[in-house]
Amino acid sequence: MSERLILGIESSCDETGLALVALPQSGAPRLLAHALHSQIDMHQAYGGVVPELASRDHIRRVVPLARQVLSESGKTMADVDVVAYTRGPGLAGALLVGAGVACALGAALGKPLLGVHHLEGHLLSPFLSADPPEFPFVALLVSGGHTQLMRVDGVGRYEMLGETVDDAAGEAFDKSAKLMGLPYPGGPHLSRLAASGKSEAFDLPRPMLHSGNLDFSFAGLKTAVRTHLVRLNLLDQADKLADPANLPVLADLAASTQAAIVEVLVKKSLAALKATGLKRVVVAGGVGANRLLREQLDRACARRGIRVHYPELHLCTDNGAMIALAAAMRLQAGQAALTSAPAFDVKPRWDLAQI
Protein backbone atom coordinates (compact mmCIF):
# COMPACT_ATOMS: atom_id res chain seq x y z
CA MET A 1 0.00 0.00 0.00
CA SER A 2 1.63 3.25 -1.16
CA GLU A 3 -0.53 5.41 1.09
CA ARG A 4 -3.49 5.24 3.46
CA LEU A 5 -6.56 7.43 3.08
CA ILE A 6 -8.17 8.86 6.21
CA LEU A 7 -11.68 10.30 6.13
CA GLY A 8 -12.16 12.89 8.89
CA ILE A 9 -15.55 13.91 10.33
CA GLU A 10 -15.93 16.97 12.57
CA SER A 11 -19.28 17.69 14.27
CA SER A 12 -18.44 18.93 17.76
CA CYS A 13 -20.43 22.18 17.70
CA ASP A 14 -21.81 24.37 14.91
CA GLU A 15 -19.68 23.38 11.91
CA THR A 16 -19.94 20.17 9.93
CA GLY A 17 -16.58 19.33 8.39
CA LEU A 18 -15.47 16.43 6.19
CA ALA A 19 -11.99 15.88 4.76
CA LEU A 20 -9.78 13.30 3.12
CA VAL A 21 -6.09 13.14 4.03
CA ALA A 22 -3.49 10.90 2.40
CA LEU A 23 -0.82 9.34 4.62
CA PRO A 24 2.16 8.13 2.55
CA GLN A 25 4.55 5.42 3.74
CA SER A 26 7.10 8.18 4.30
CA GLY A 27 6.74 11.93 4.38
CA ALA A 28 4.09 14.28 5.68
CA PRO A 29 0.34 13.73 5.39
CA ARG A 30 -1.34 15.84 2.72
CA LEU A 31 -4.85 17.19 2.40
CA LEU A 32 -6.68 15.92 -0.69
CA ALA A 33 -10.00 17.71 -0.20
CA HIS A 34 -12.19 19.18 2.52
CA ALA A 35 -15.68 20.62 2.76
CA LEU A 36 -17.30 22.66 5.52
CA HIS A 37 -20.78 23.87 6.38
CA SER A 38 -21.22 26.58 9.01
CA GLN A 39 -24.46 26.93 10.97
CA ILE A 40 -23.94 30.61 11.74
CA ASP A 41 -27.00 31.79 9.80
CA MET A 42 -29.25 29.28 11.58
CA HIS A 43 -28.10 30.20 15.10
CA GLN A 44 -27.99 33.99 14.61
CA ALA A 45 -31.67 34.35 15.45
CA TYR A 46 -30.99 32.90 18.91
CA GLY A 47 -27.77 34.78 19.66
CA GLY A 48 -25.82 31.55 20.17
CA VAL A 49 -25.65 27.85 19.41
CA VAL A 50 -28.82 25.83 20.07
CA PRO A 51 -27.54 22.26 20.66
CA GLU A 52 -30.64 20.43 19.37
CA LEU A 53 -30.71 22.47 16.17
CA ALA A 54 -26.97 21.95 15.72
CA SER A 55 -27.33 18.17 15.97
CA ARG A 56 -30.21 18.03 13.51
CA ASP A 57 -28.30 20.14 11.00
CA HIS A 58 -25.22 17.88 11.25
CA ILE A 59 -27.46 14.96 10.26
CA ARG A 60 -28.59 16.82 7.14
CA ARG A 61 -25.11 17.92 6.09
CA VAL A 62 -22.66 15.10 6.78
CA VAL A 63 -23.49 12.74 3.90
CA PRO A 64 -23.63 15.42 1.15
CA LEU A 65 -20.32 16.85 2.41
CA ALA A 66 -18.74 13.38 2.35
CA ARG A 67 -19.86 12.95 -1.25
CA GLN A 68 -18.41 16.36 -2.12
CA VAL A 69 -15.04 15.52 -0.58
CA LEU A 70 -14.83 12.19 -2.38
CA SER A 71 -15.81 13.78 -5.70
CA GLU A 72 -13.24 16.58 -5.39
CA SER A 73 -10.46 14.14 -4.47
CA GLY A 74 -11.33 11.68 -7.23
CA LYS A 75 -11.73 8.89 -4.68
CA THR A 76 -14.56 6.57 -3.70
CA MET A 77 -15.74 5.43 -0.29
CA ALA A 78 -14.13 2.04 -0.99
CA ASP A 79 -10.74 3.78 -1.15
CA VAL A 80 -10.98 4.97 2.46
CA ASP A 81 -8.73 3.04 4.86
CA VAL A 82 -9.59 4.69 8.20
CA VAL A 83 -12.64 6.67 9.32
CA ALA A 84 -11.70 9.30 11.93
CA TYR A 85 -14.20 11.38 13.87
CA THR A 86 -14.27 13.93 16.66
CA ARG A 87 -14.92 11.99 19.85
CA GLY A 88 -14.81 15.06 22.11
CA PRO A 89 -14.90 17.53 23.67
CA GLY A 90 -18.03 19.27 22.39
CA LEU A 91 -21.82 19.14 22.44
CA ALA A 92 -22.93 15.58 23.23
CA GLY A 93 -25.67 15.40 20.60
CA ALA A 94 -23.51 16.92 17.90
CA LEU A 95 -20.63 14.55 18.69
CA LEU A 96 -22.99 11.58 18.51
CA VAL A 97 -23.93 12.47 14.93
CA GLY A 98 -20.34 12.32 13.71
CA ALA A 99 -19.56 9.23 15.78
CA GLY A 100 -22.69 7.46 14.56
CA VAL A 101 -21.95 8.19 10.90
CA ALA A 102 -18.32 7.09 11.35
CA CYS A 103 -19.42 3.87 13.05
CA ALA A 104 -21.89 3.11 10.26
CA LEU A 105 -19.30 3.75 7.56
CA GLY A 106 -16.73 1.62 9.35
CA ALA A 107 -19.18 -1.26 9.68
CA ALA A 108 -20.34 -0.99 6.07
CA LEU A 109 -16.82 -0.75 4.64
CA GLY A 110 -15.13 -3.09 7.06
CA LYS A 111 -12.66 -0.33 7.94
CA PRO A 112 -11.32 0.69 11.38
CA LEU A 113 -12.35 3.81 13.28
CA LEU A 114 -10.30 6.35 15.19
CA GLY A 115 -11.80 8.79 17.70
CA VAL A 116 -9.88 12.09 17.70
CA HIS A 117 -9.58 14.76 20.38
CA HIS A 118 -10.95 18.04 19.02
CA LEU A 119 -8.20 20.15 20.60
CA GLU A 120 -5.48 17.88 19.27
CA GLY A 121 -6.94 18.56 15.84
CA HIS A 122 -6.55 22.31 16.39
CA LEU A 123 -3.10 21.81 17.91
CA LEU A 124 -1.77 19.92 14.88
CA SER A 125 -3.64 21.88 12.18
CA PRO A 126 -0.65 24.16 11.37
CA PHE A 127 1.08 21.06 9.96
CA LEU A 128 -1.23 21.48 6.95
CA SER A 129 0.04 25.01 6.31
CA ALA A 130 2.61 26.11 3.73
CA ASP A 131 5.02 26.71 6.63
CA PRO A 132 4.57 23.71 8.96
CA PRO A 133 6.25 23.76 12.38
CA GLU A 134 8.75 21.31 13.82
CA PHE A 135 8.69 19.75 17.28
CA PRO A 136 9.18 20.92 20.00
CA PHE A 137 7.16 24.12 20.30
CA VAL A 138 4.93 26.14 22.59
CA ALA A 139 1.28 26.01 21.53
CA LEU A 140 -1.28 28.73 22.20
CA LEU A 141 -4.75 27.22 21.77
CA VAL A 142 -7.33 29.98 21.58
CA SER A 143 -10.92 29.25 20.66
CA GLY A 144 -14.45 29.99 21.82
CA GLY A 145 -14.20 27.57 24.72
CA HIS A 146 -10.47 27.10 25.36
CA THR A 147 -7.43 29.22 26.11
CA GLN A 148 -4.38 27.11 26.90
CA LEU A 149 -0.60 27.22 26.67
CA MET A 150 1.17 23.90 26.17
CA ARG A 151 4.62 22.55 25.56
CA VAL A 152 4.45 20.12 22.63
CA ASP A 153 7.34 17.70 22.20
CA GLY A 154 5.64 15.41 19.68
CA VAL A 155 2.34 13.78 18.80
CA GLY A 156 0.67 12.87 22.09
CA ARG A 157 3.44 14.48 24.15
CA TYR A 158 1.73 17.52 25.64
CA GLU A 159 2.51 19.39 28.86
CA MET A 160 -0.01 21.93 30.09
CA LEU A 161 1.71 25.19 31.02
CA GLY A 162 -1.33 27.35 31.72
CA GLU A 163 -5.03 27.67 30.98
CA THR A 164 -7.97 29.92 31.66
CA VAL A 165 -9.58 29.76 35.09
CA ASP A 166 -12.91 31.08 33.81
CA ASP A 167 -13.89 32.56 30.43
CA ALA A 168 -11.74 31.76 27.41
CA ALA A 169 -10.47 34.49 25.09
CA GLY A 170 -13.09 33.60 22.49
CA GLU A 171 -15.82 33.88 25.11
CA ALA A 172 -14.52 37.32 26.12
CA PHE A 173 -14.77 38.43 22.49
CA ASP A 174 -18.25 36.96 22.01
CA LYS A 175 -19.76 38.05 25.34
CA SER A 176 -18.38 41.58 25.04
CA ALA A 177 -19.71 41.80 21.50
CA LYS A 178 -23.16 40.68 22.64
CA LEU A 179 -23.17 43.40 25.31
CA MET A 180 -22.42 45.92 22.55
CA GLY A 181 -25.39 44.71 20.53
CA LEU A 182 -23.30 43.00 17.85
CA PRO A 183 -24.72 39.91 16.08
CA TYR A 184 -23.63 36.30 16.60
CA PRO A 185 -20.87 35.21 16.34
CA GLY A 186 -19.64 38.28 18.12
CA GLY A 187 -15.85 37.93 17.97
CA PRO A 188 -15.36 38.67 14.25
CA HIS A 189 -17.91 41.51 14.41
CA LEU A 190 -16.11 43.06 17.39
CA SER A 191 -12.78 42.87 15.56
CA ARG A 192 -14.22 44.58 12.49
CA LEU A 193 -15.77 47.33 14.63
CA ALA A 194 -12.47 47.74 16.51
CA ALA A 195 -10.68 48.61 13.26
CA SER A 196 -12.23 52.09 13.35
CA GLY A 197 -11.74 52.66 17.09
CA LYS A 198 -8.98 53.86 19.42
CA SER A 199 -7.56 51.10 21.60
CA GLU A 200 -6.48 53.52 24.34
CA ALA A 201 -9.91 55.14 24.71
CA PHE A 202 -11.04 52.93 27.62
CA ASP A 203 -8.92 51.74 30.52
CA LEU A 204 -9.76 48.05 30.65
CA PRO A 205 -8.14 45.44 32.92
CA ARG A 206 -5.59 42.85 31.77
CA PRO A 207 -6.61 40.03 34.16
CA MET A 208 -3.78 37.87 35.56
CA LEU A 209 -1.21 39.60 33.36
CA HIS A 210 1.14 39.83 36.35
CA SER A 211 -0.02 36.67 38.16
CA GLY A 212 3.41 35.07 38.05
CA ASN A 213 2.06 31.99 36.26
CA LEU A 214 0.80 31.17 32.76
CA ASP A 215 -2.90 30.96 33.56
CA PHE A 216 -5.54 33.26 32.07
CA SER A 217 -8.76 34.91 33.19
CA PHE A 218 -11.12 36.92 31.00
CA ALA A 219 -14.38 37.04 32.97
CA GLY A 220 -13.38 40.28 34.69
CA LEU A 221 -12.75 41.95 31.35
CA LYS A 222 -16.28 41.21 30.21
CA THR A 223 -17.58 42.69 33.48
CA ALA A 224 -15.52 45.84 32.91
CA VAL A 225 -17.01 46.21 29.41
CA ARG A 226 -20.48 45.91 30.94
CA THR A 227 -19.63 48.55 33.54
CA HIS A 228 -18.59 51.04 30.85
CA LEU A 229 -21.78 50.39 28.88
CA VAL A 230 -23.83 51.07 32.03
CA ARG A 231 -21.95 54.34 32.55
CA LEU A 232 -22.63 55.30 28.94
CA ASN A 233 -26.32 54.37 29.35
CA LEU A 234 -25.99 51.90 26.47
CA LEU A 235 -26.46 48.57 28.22
CA ASP A 236 -29.59 46.73 27.00
CA GLN A 237 -30.54 49.77 24.92
CA ALA A 238 -31.06 48.23 21.50
CA ASP A 239 -32.17 51.48 19.85
CA LYS A 240 -29.16 53.39 21.20
CA LEU A 241 -26.70 50.63 20.29
CA ALA A 242 -28.04 50.72 16.73
CA ASP A 243 -27.86 54.53 16.52
CA PRO A 244 -25.01 55.57 14.16
CA ALA A 245 -24.27 58.47 16.51
CA ASN A 246 -23.02 55.96 19.09
CA LEU A 247 -20.85 54.06 16.63
CA PRO A 248 -17.58 55.93 17.43
CA VAL A 249 -17.76 55.24 21.17
CA LEU A 250 -18.67 51.59 20.54
CA ALA A 251 -15.76 51.30 18.12
CA ASP A 252 -13.45 52.68 20.81
CA LEU A 253 -14.78 50.22 23.37
CA ALA A 254 -14.39 47.34 20.90
CA ALA A 255 -10.82 48.39 20.10
CA SER A 256 -9.97 48.69 23.80
CA THR A 257 -11.48 45.26 24.49
CA GLN A 258 -9.57 43.61 21.68
CA ALA A 259 -6.32 45.29 22.74
CA ALA A 260 -6.71 44.00 26.31
CA ILE A 261 -7.31 40.40 25.20
CA VAL A 262 -4.47 40.43 22.69
CA GLU A 263 -1.97 41.96 25.12
CA VAL A 264 -2.61 39.19 27.64
CA LEU A 265 -2.34 36.45 25.00
CA VAL A 266 0.90 37.84 23.57
CA LYS A 267 2.65 38.48 26.88
CA LYS A 268 1.67 35.12 28.36
CA SER A 269 2.89 33.39 25.19
CA LEU A 270 6.22 35.18 25.44
CA ALA A 271 6.46 34.20 29.10
CA ALA A 272 5.84 30.55 28.15
CA LEU A 273 8.58 30.70 25.53
CA LYS A 274 10.99 32.19 28.06
CA ALA A 275 10.10 29.58 30.69
CA THR A 276 10.62 26.66 28.31
CA GLY A 277 13.56 28.10 26.39
CA LEU A 278 11.88 27.15 23.10
CA LYS A 279 12.16 29.26 19.96
CA ARG A 280 8.98 28.23 18.17
CA VAL A 281 5.30 28.94 18.88
CA VAL A 282 2.17 27.58 17.23
CA VAL A 283 -1.14 29.45 17.42
CA ALA A 284 -4.30 27.44 16.74
CA GLY A 285 -8.04 27.81 17.20
CA GLY A 286 -10.57 30.31 15.91
CA VAL A 287 -9.12 33.33 17.74
CA GLY A 288 -5.84 32.56 15.96
CA ALA A 289 -7.38 34.24 12.90
CA ASN A 290 -7.50 37.60 14.71
CA ARG A 291 -5.42 40.08 12.74
CA LEU A 292 -4.23 42.14 15.73
CA LEU A 293 -3.10 39.01 17.57
CA ARG A 294 -1.09 37.87 14.55
CA GLU A 295 0.47 41.29 14.02
CA GLN A 296 1.51 41.82 17.63
CA LEU A 297 2.73 38.26 18.19
CA ASP A 298 4.68 38.27 14.92
CA ARG A 299 6.33 41.58 15.83
CA ALA A 300 7.22 40.55 19.37
CA CYS A 301 8.59 37.16 18.30
CA ALA A 302 10.59 38.61 15.40
CA ARG A 303 12.48 40.80 17.88
CA ARG A 304 13.37 37.68 19.87
CA GLY A 305 14.27 35.42 16.96
CA ILE A 306 11.23 33.18 17.53
CA ARG A 307 9.32 31.44 14.71
CA VAL A 308 5.52 31.71 14.72
CA HIS A 309 3.24 29.25 12.92
CA TYR A 310 -0.48 29.47 12.20
CA PRO A 311 -3.00 27.27 10.41
CA GLU A 312 -4.23 28.57 7.08
CA LEU A 313 -7.03 31.06 7.73
CA HIS A 314 -9.70 28.73 6.33
CA LEU A 315 -8.56 26.02 8.77
CA CYS A 316 -8.65 28.16 11.94
CA THR A 317 -12.26 27.31 12.73
CA ASP A 318 -13.52 23.77 13.33
CA ASN A 319 -13.03 21.59 10.25
CA GLY A 320 -12.69 17.99 9.13
CA ALA A 321 -9.15 18.50 7.79
CA MET A 322 -7.70 18.90 11.27
CA ILE A 323 -9.44 15.72 12.44
CA ALA A 324 -8.17 13.66 9.50
CA LEU A 325 -4.69 15.15 9.96
CA ALA A 326 -4.57 14.38 13.69
CA ALA A 327 -5.60 10.80 12.93
CA ALA A 328 -2.92 10.53 10.22
CA MET A 329 -0.20 11.89 12.51
CA ARG A 330 -1.21 9.50 15.28
CA LEU A 331 -1.05 6.60 12.82
CA GLN A 332 2.35 7.80 11.66
CA ALA A 333 3.59 8.05 15.26
CA GLY A 334 2.25 4.60 16.15
CA GLN A 335 -0.14 6.06 18.71
CA ALA A 336 -3.49 5.37 17.07
CA ALA A 337 -6.02 3.30 19.02
CA LEU A 338 -7.95 1.91 16.05
CA THR A 339 -11.17 0.03 16.70
CA SER A 340 -13.66 -1.92 14.62
CA ALA A 341 -16.25 -2.26 17.41
CA PRO A 342 -19.83 -1.51 16.30
CA ALA A 343 -20.48 0.34 19.57
CA PHE A 344 -19.12 3.84 20.20
CA ASP A 345 -19.12 6.56 22.81
CA VAL A 346 -18.31 10.24 22.87
CA LYS A 347 -16.62 12.44 25.47
CA PRO A 348 -18.27 15.89 25.74
CA ARG A 349 -15.70 16.68 28.45
CA TRP A 350 -12.29 15.28 27.62
CA ASP A 351 -9.00 16.54 29.04
CA LEU A 352 -6.28 16.61 26.39
CA ALA A 353 -3.86 15.15 28.94
CA GLN A 354 -5.99 11.99 29.10
CA ILE A 355 -5.53 10.88 25.48
C-alpha positions in Angstrom: 0.0 0.0 0.0 1.6 3.3 -1.2 -0.5 5.4 1.1 -3.5 5.2 3.5 -6.6 7.4 3.1 -8.2 8.9 6.2 -11.7 10.3 6.1 -12.2 12.9 8.9 -15.5 13.9 10.3 -15.9 17.0 12.6 -19.3 17.7 14.3 -18.4 18.9 17.8 -20.4 22.2 17.7 -21.8 24.4 14.9 -19.7 23.4 11.9 -19.9 20.2 9.9 -16.6 19.3 8.4 -15.5 16.4 6.2 -12.0 15.9 4.8 -9.8 13.3 3.1 -6.1 13.1 4.0 -3.5 10.9 2.4 -0.8 9.3 4.6 2.2 8.1 2.6 4.6 5.4 3.7 7.1 8.2 4.3 6.7 11.9 4.4 4.1 14.3 5.7 0.3 13.7 5.4 -1.3 15.8 2.7 -4.8 17.2 2.4 -6.7 15.9 -0.7 -10.0 17.7 -0.2 -12.2 19.2 2.5 -15.7 20.6 2.8 -17.3 22.7 5.5 -20.8 23.9 6.4 -21.2 26.6 9.0 -24.5 26.9 11.0 -23.9 30.6 11.7 -27.0 31.8 9.8 -29.2 29.3 11.6 -28.1 30.2 15.1 -28.0 34.0 14.6 -31.7 34.3 15.4 -31.0 32.9 18.9 -27.8 34.8 19.7 -25.8 31.6 20.2 -25.6 27.9 19.4 -28.8 25.8 20.1 -27.5 22.3 20.7 -30.6 20.4 19.4 -30.7 22.5 16.2 -27.0 22.0 15.7 -27.3 18.2 16.0 -30.2 18.0 13.5 -28.3 20.1 11.0 -25.2 17.9 11.2 -27.5 15.0 10.3 -28.6 16.8 7.1 -25.1 17.9 6.1 -22.7 15.1 6.8 -23.5 12.7 3.9 -23.6 15.4 1.2 -20.3 16.8 2.4 -18.7 13.4 2.4 -19.9 12.9 -1.2 -18.4 16.4 -2.1 -15.0 15.5 -0.6 -14.8 12.2 -2.4 -15.8 13.8 -5.7 -13.2 16.6 -5.4 -10.5 14.1 -4.5 -11.3 11.7 -7.2 -11.7 8.9 -4.7 -14.6 6.6 -3.7 -15.7 5.4 -0.3 -14.1 2.0 -1.0 -10.7 3.8 -1.2 -11.0 5.0 2.5 -8.7 3.0 4.9 -9.6 4.7 8.2 -12.6 6.7 9.3 -11.7 9.3 11.9 -14.2 11.4 13.9 -14.3 13.9 16.7 -14.9 12.0 19.9 -14.8 15.1 22.1 -14.9 17.5 23.7 -18.0 19.3 22.4 -21.8 19.1 22.4 -22.9 15.6 23.2 -25.7 15.4 20.6 -23.5 16.9 17.9 -20.6 14.5 18.7 -23.0 11.6 18.5 -23.9 12.5 14.9 -20.3 12.3 13.7 -19.6 9.2 15.8 -22.7 7.5 14.6 -21.9 8.2 10.9 -18.3 7.1 11.4 -19.4 3.9 13.0 -21.9 3.1 10.3 -19.3 3.7 7.6 -16.7 1.6 9.4 -19.2 -1.3 9.7 -20.3 -1.0 6.1 -16.8 -0.8 4.6 -15.1 -3.1 7.1 -12.7 -0.3 7.9 -11.3 0.7 11.4 -12.3 3.8 13.3 -10.3 6.3 15.2 -11.8 8.8 17.7 -9.9 12.1 17.7 -9.6 14.8 20.4 -10.9 18.0 19.0 -8.2 20.2 20.6 -5.5 17.9 19.3 -6.9 18.6 15.8 -6.5 22.3 16.4 -3.1 21.8 17.9 -1.8 19.9 14.9 -3.6 21.9 12.2 -0.7 24.2 11.4 1.1 21.1 10.0 -1.2 21.5 6.9 0.0 25.0 6.3 2.6 26.1 3.7 5.0 26.7 6.6 4.6 23.7 9.0 6.3 23.8 12.4 8.8 21.3 13.8 8.7 19.7 17.3 9.2 20.9 20.0 7.2 24.1 20.3 4.9 26.1 22.6 1.3 26.0 21.5 -1.3 28.7 22.2 -4.8 27.2 21.8 -7.3 30.0 21.6 -10.9 29.3 20.7 -14.4 30.0 21.8 -14.2 27.6 24.7 -10.5 27.1 25.4 -7.4 29.2 26.1 -4.4 27.1 26.9 -0.6 27.2 26.7 1.2 23.9 26.2 4.6 22.6 25.6 4.4 20.1 22.6 7.3 17.7 22.2 5.6 15.4 19.7 2.3 13.8 18.8 0.7 12.9 22.1 3.4 14.5 24.2 1.7 17.5 25.6 2.5 19.4 28.9 0.0 21.9 30.1 1.7 25.2 31.0 -1.3 27.3 31.7 -5.0 27.7 31.0 -8.0 29.9 31.7 -9.6 29.8 35.1 -12.9 31.1 33.8 -13.9 32.6 30.4 -11.7 31.8 27.4 -10.5 34.5 25.1 -13.1 33.6 22.5 -15.8 33.9 25.1 -14.5 37.3 26.1 -14.8 38.4 22.5 -18.2 37.0 22.0 -19.8 38.1 25.3 -18.4 41.6 25.0 -19.7 41.8 21.5 -23.2 40.7 22.6 -23.2 43.4 25.3 -22.4 45.9 22.5 -25.4 44.7 20.5 -23.3 43.0 17.9 -24.7 39.9 16.1 -23.6 36.3 16.6 -20.9 35.2 16.3 -19.6 38.3 18.1 -15.9 37.9 18.0 -15.4 38.7 14.3 -17.9 41.5 14.4 -16.1 43.1 17.4 -12.8 42.9 15.6 -14.2 44.6 12.5 -15.8 47.3 14.6 -12.5 47.7 16.5 -10.7 48.6 13.3 -12.2 52.1 13.3 -11.7 52.7 17.1 -9.0 53.9 19.4 -7.6 51.1 21.6 -6.5 53.5 24.3 -9.9 55.1 24.7 -11.0 52.9 27.6 -8.9 51.7 30.5 -9.8 48.0 30.6 -8.1 45.4 32.9 -5.6 42.8 31.8 -6.6 40.0 34.2 -3.8 37.9 35.6 -1.2 39.6 33.4 1.1 39.8 36.3 0.0 36.7 38.2 3.4 35.1 38.1 2.1 32.0 36.3 0.8 31.2 32.8 -2.9 31.0 33.6 -5.5 33.3 32.1 -8.8 34.9 33.2 -11.1 36.9 31.0 -14.4 37.0 33.0 -13.4 40.3 34.7 -12.7 42.0 31.4 -16.3 41.2 30.2 -17.6 42.7 33.5 -15.5 45.8 32.9 -17.0 46.2 29.4 -20.5 45.9 30.9 -19.6 48.6 33.5 -18.6 51.0 30.9 -21.8 50.4 28.9 -23.8 51.1 32.0 -21.9 54.3 32.6 -22.6 55.3 28.9 -26.3 54.4 29.4 -26.0 51.9 26.5 -26.5 48.6 28.2 -29.6 46.7 27.0 -30.5 49.8 24.9 -31.1 48.2 21.5 -32.2 51.5 19.9 -29.2 53.4 21.2 -26.7 50.6 20.3 -28.0 50.7 16.7 -27.9 54.5 16.5 -25.0 55.6 14.2 -24.3 58.5 16.5 -23.0 56.0 19.1 -20.9 54.1 16.6 -17.6 55.9 17.4 -17.8 55.2 21.2 -18.7 51.6 20.5 -15.8 51.3 18.1 -13.4 52.7 20.8 -14.8 50.2 23.4 -14.4 47.3 20.9 -10.8 48.4 20.1 -10.0 48.7 23.8 -11.5 45.3 24.5 -9.6 43.6 21.7 -6.3 45.3 22.7 -6.7 44.0 26.3 -7.3 40.4 25.2 -4.5 40.4 22.7 -2.0 42.0 25.1 -2.6 39.2 27.6 -2.3 36.5 25.0 0.9 37.8 23.6 2.6 38.5 26.9 1.7 35.1 28.4 2.9 33.4 25.2 6.2 35.2 25.4 6.5 34.2 29.1 5.8 30.5 28.1 8.6 30.7 25.5 11.0 32.2 28.1 10.1 29.6 30.7 10.6 26.7 28.3 13.6 28.1 26.4 11.9 27.1 23.1 12.2 29.3 20.0 9.0 28.2 18.2 5.3 28.9 18.9 2.2 27.6 17.2 -1.1 29.4 17.4 -4.3 27.4 16.7 -8.0 27.8 17.2 -10.6 30.3 15.9 -9.1 33.3 17.7 -5.8 32.6 16.0 -7.4 34.2 12.9 -7.5 37.6 14.7 -5.4 40.1 12.7 -4.2 42.1 15.7 -3.1 39.0 17.6 -1.1 37.9 14.6 0.5 41.3 14.0 1.5 41.8 17.6 2.7 38.3 18.2 4.7 38.3 14.9 6.3 41.6 15.8 7.2 40.6 19.4 8.6 37.2 18.3 10.6 38.6 15.4 12.5 40.8 17.9 13.4 37.7 19.9 14.3 35.4 17.0 11.2 33.2 17.5 9.3 31.4 14.7 5.5 31.7 14.7 3.2 29.2 12.9 -0.5 29.5 12.2 -3.0 27.3 10.4 -4.2 28.6 7.1 -7.0 31.1 7.7 -9.7 28.7 6.3 -8.6 26.0 8.8 -8.6 28.2 11.9 -12.3 27.3 12.7 -13.5 23.8 13.3 -13.0 21.6 10.3 -12.7 18.0 9.1 -9.2 18.5 7.8 -7.7 18.9 11.3 -9.4 15.7 12.4 -8.2 13.7 9.5 -4.7 15.1 10.0 -4.6 14.4 13.7 -5.6 10.8 12.9 -2.9 10.5 10.2 -0.2 11.9 12.5 -1.2 9.5 15.3 -1.1 6.6 12.8 2.4 7.8 11.7 3.6 8.1 15.3 2.3 4.6 16.1 -0.1 6.1 18.7 -3.5 5.4 17.1 -6.0 3.3 19.0 -8.0 1.9 16.0 -11.2 0.0 16.7 -13.7 -1.9 14.6 -16.2 -2.3 17.4 -19.8 -1.5 16.3 -20.5 0.3 19.6 -19.1 3.8 20.2 -19.1 6.6 22.8 -18.3 10.2 22.9 -16.6 12.4 25.5 -18.3 15.9 25.7 -15.7 16.7 28.5 -12.3 15.3 27.6 -9.0 16.5 29.0 -6.3 16.6 26.4 -3.9 15.1 28.9 -6.0 12.0 29.1 -5.5 10.9 25.5 
